[in-house]
Amino acid sequence: MSIESFYEYPAGIALSIFLQGLREGKLIASRCGKCNTSHIPPRSYCAKCLNPINDFHEITGLGFVETFTCSHISLDGSQAQPVTWVYVRFEGVEGGLLHRLDPSVAPEKALKVRPVYHGERIGSILDIKWFTKAE
């Protein structure tokens, strides 16, 4: 038995700017004009002071692994090749991104990483192929 579900989630201004940045091979963060806090993914309102945000800027993309885990099960519940998931934080930016780690890189906490983008991008978090070790 299957249940069909039609669900749409509008990206909104901040996430739309983030997704357009990914399409261009850039990581975009938001910056609060009141407390100067930057957020990734970007937000329309500051998480610290609740001030509306309309300032967006590109960050270098160099981050570090905050934590990681390895999955041996695919999204449909079947056995799969191991995938290492990393939570990447960026210097001076609140929040972070959860994504795959390059399979040729051994995961470790505080590992410096950078995103690797697909050649053709559509404006999706999947435009990032994975994060790999930064040289």
N, C-alpha and C positions, 0 to 999 in steps of 0.2 A: 504494500500500500504506500502511496506517496501523496503528499499534500503540497499543492502548489501554493506558493506565496509570492505575491508581487510586492516588492518593497523597494522604495527609492529613498536615498539619503542625499539631500542636497549638500554640496560641499561648503557653500557659504563663501564669503569673501576671502577670509584668511587661508582656508584649505585650498581654495581655487588658485590663489597666488602660489602656494606651496607646490601644487600639482603642475602648474605651468612652469615653475622653476625646474622640477624634475624632468619635464619634457625638454628643457634646454640644457640639461646636465648640470644643474645647480641645486644646492641646498639652501632654502630660504627660511629664515627665522623672522619672528616678529619682535619688535622692541617697544616697550612701554615708554611713552613720553614723560610720564610722571616719575616713575621710580627707576627707569633705565634698565629694567629686567628684560632679557631676551628669552624667547620660548621657541622650541622646536618639538613637535610640529607647531606652526604659528597659531596664535589665538587672536580672536577679535577683542577679547577683554583680558586684562592682566590678571593672572592667578594670584598675585600678591596683593595688589591694591584695588583691583576691580575697575581700573581706568580703561576706557575704550582705547583700542590700539589701531593706528592706521599707518604705522611705520614698519616697513619690511626690508630686510637686508640679506644679502648673500653671506653665508659663512664658508669657511675654507673647506669643509668636508672632512678635515682631519679630526678624528675622534679617538675614543678609547673604549675598550670593552669593559662595561661595568659588571656584567654577569653573563653566563651562557648556559645552555643546556643542549643535549643531543637527543634527537627523536629518531626512532626506528619504525615509526608508524606513520603512514600517509594520512591525508585528510579524510579519506574514505574508510579508515580503520584497518587497512591491510598492511602487511609487512612491507617495508620499503628500505631503500638504501639510506644509511644514516645521514641526517641533516643536522648541522650545528646551527642553532639560533643564538644570536648575540643581541644584547641590549647595549646600544652605542650611545655614549654621552659625548658632548662637545664642550670644550673649554669656554667658560663664560656664558653658557646657555642653559636655561632650565629645561628639563624634559630630556627626551632622547628618542631614538628610533630602534624598533625591534626588527631585525632582518636576518637573513642567512649569512653565514661566514663562508668564504672561499674554501671549498673542500680540501685544497692543498695546504691550508694553514692550520696549525695546531692551536686550538683555543686556549687562552689564558687570560686571567683577569688583568686589566690595565694594558693589554695589548693595544698598540697604536694602529689604527685602521683608517682606511679611506674607502669611499664607495667606488664600485666599478659599474658603469652604466651600459645598458644594451645599446647597440648601434641605432636601432630604430626605437623611438620612444613615443608614448601616446599620452603622457600626463597621468601616470599611475605610480604608486609606490613600487610596483613591479618593474618600473623603468630602471631601478637599481637591481643589477643582477645579483650582487652580493657585496659584502665588505671584505676587503683583503688587507693584508699587512702593509702598513705604510713604511716606506723606505726612509 
